[in-house]
Amino acid sequence: MAETVFEELQRYVHFSEADGALLRAFRPLARPRFQEIAEEFYARILSHEEASRVLHGGESQVGQLKVTLVAWMDALLSGPWDEAYWQHRYQIGRVHVRIGMPQHYMFGAMNVLRAGLGQVALERVTGAALEPTRAAVGKILDLELAIMLHTYRDDLLAQQARTERLSTFGQLVGSIGHDLRNPLGVIETSLFILRGRAGEDERTRKHLDRIKDQLDVANGIITNLLDMIHDRPLAAEPVLLGEVVDGAVAAVRRPPGVTLEVSGVAELPAVPGDPVQLRQVLVNLVENAVFAASPAGAVAVRGRRTGAEVLLDVEDSGPGVDPATRRRLFEPLITTKERGIGLGLALVKRIAERHGGGVAYSEREGGGARFTVRLPC
Ligand code: HEM
């Protein structure tokens, strides 16, 4: 039978049955110290600002994670180190990928375990068994690190495949988008003529208005799609964001239950950029915010300046974005809307970056979402 990835990795680090026996013998000696090692493990993460960012759940989450880490160490030293073990550890690796934990923290984290378990071995294992036990601990932790990194690699490969799919998809969508413009144009012209003939018939006018609305929606989707595919040349003129925000806010419909507050944007200095594309950024963000806050809630657009950058926050009091979606929020075709196709935020990111800035998500104080667009000024 062909060698599995796990067997191949075991062969690479020279992990043998003798190592397994040593780990099992070491387990009862190390067990009383698991809690202490888990404390050190999370103290290290919490003392590091960037690494601790993925711990959103506060003390209760850390408490729970310590329990899972103790169980993890127990399984580490008891085995059996078979395919089921690999699968289980692989799933744990996937959890870290899913929450967007940068893989470089894995090395330092694994070293805390290495040092902790190594120290216990020094103190508790006596005689000739000491060195082989320490070596066995080293090998199994190398294997664990390899499994963790493997999950990141698989994720990267999946992303690459996605990008390739998207590129093919992009070409297809581009041509469909172009082809749809013509029939939509014909409908629009005929609609114009029908409007002239509809006279005072209330119902007919209402339905013609409806057709026009939906036509605008369809055209908007096509514009977004085509903008996504072709990088339109950027105009570079001084843009007053106050005006752009006002225009965008006026273009977004919102139910009466959703309040909208704009502040701090009129005072902002002009930024070099493309007013049409920046308007698109604001329209997309405000549309999303209104959608999230509907049927009743609050949306706010706030401007501020820090150093050489202008920041625009678009906030809503909706449910916020769940951690699993956050990581891929700005990728095309990721949507939480039943009728959306997931281009709005991808386009926002693309336009902001083409202006030398960016966009980031954070949680709004008191619940909800906040998108912050950065633009150099
Ligand atoms: C040697 C490295 C590590 C090991 C052995 C480890 C172990 C674990 C285990 C066993 C779980 C539970 C998985 C499950 O629910 O099935 C977990 C989840 C988690 N780990 Fe780690 N971890 C490591 C590194 C890190 C680092 C460096 C961080 C933070 C910087 C971190 C943050 C988290 C978080 C936030 C979760 C919970 C994710 C969720 O359920 O939403 N881990 N880890």
Residues whose N, C-alpha, C, O or C-beta is under 5 A from the ligand:
A	BS01	HEM	I45 A51 S52 V54 L55 T68 L69 W72 I92 V95 I99 Y105 M106 A109 M110
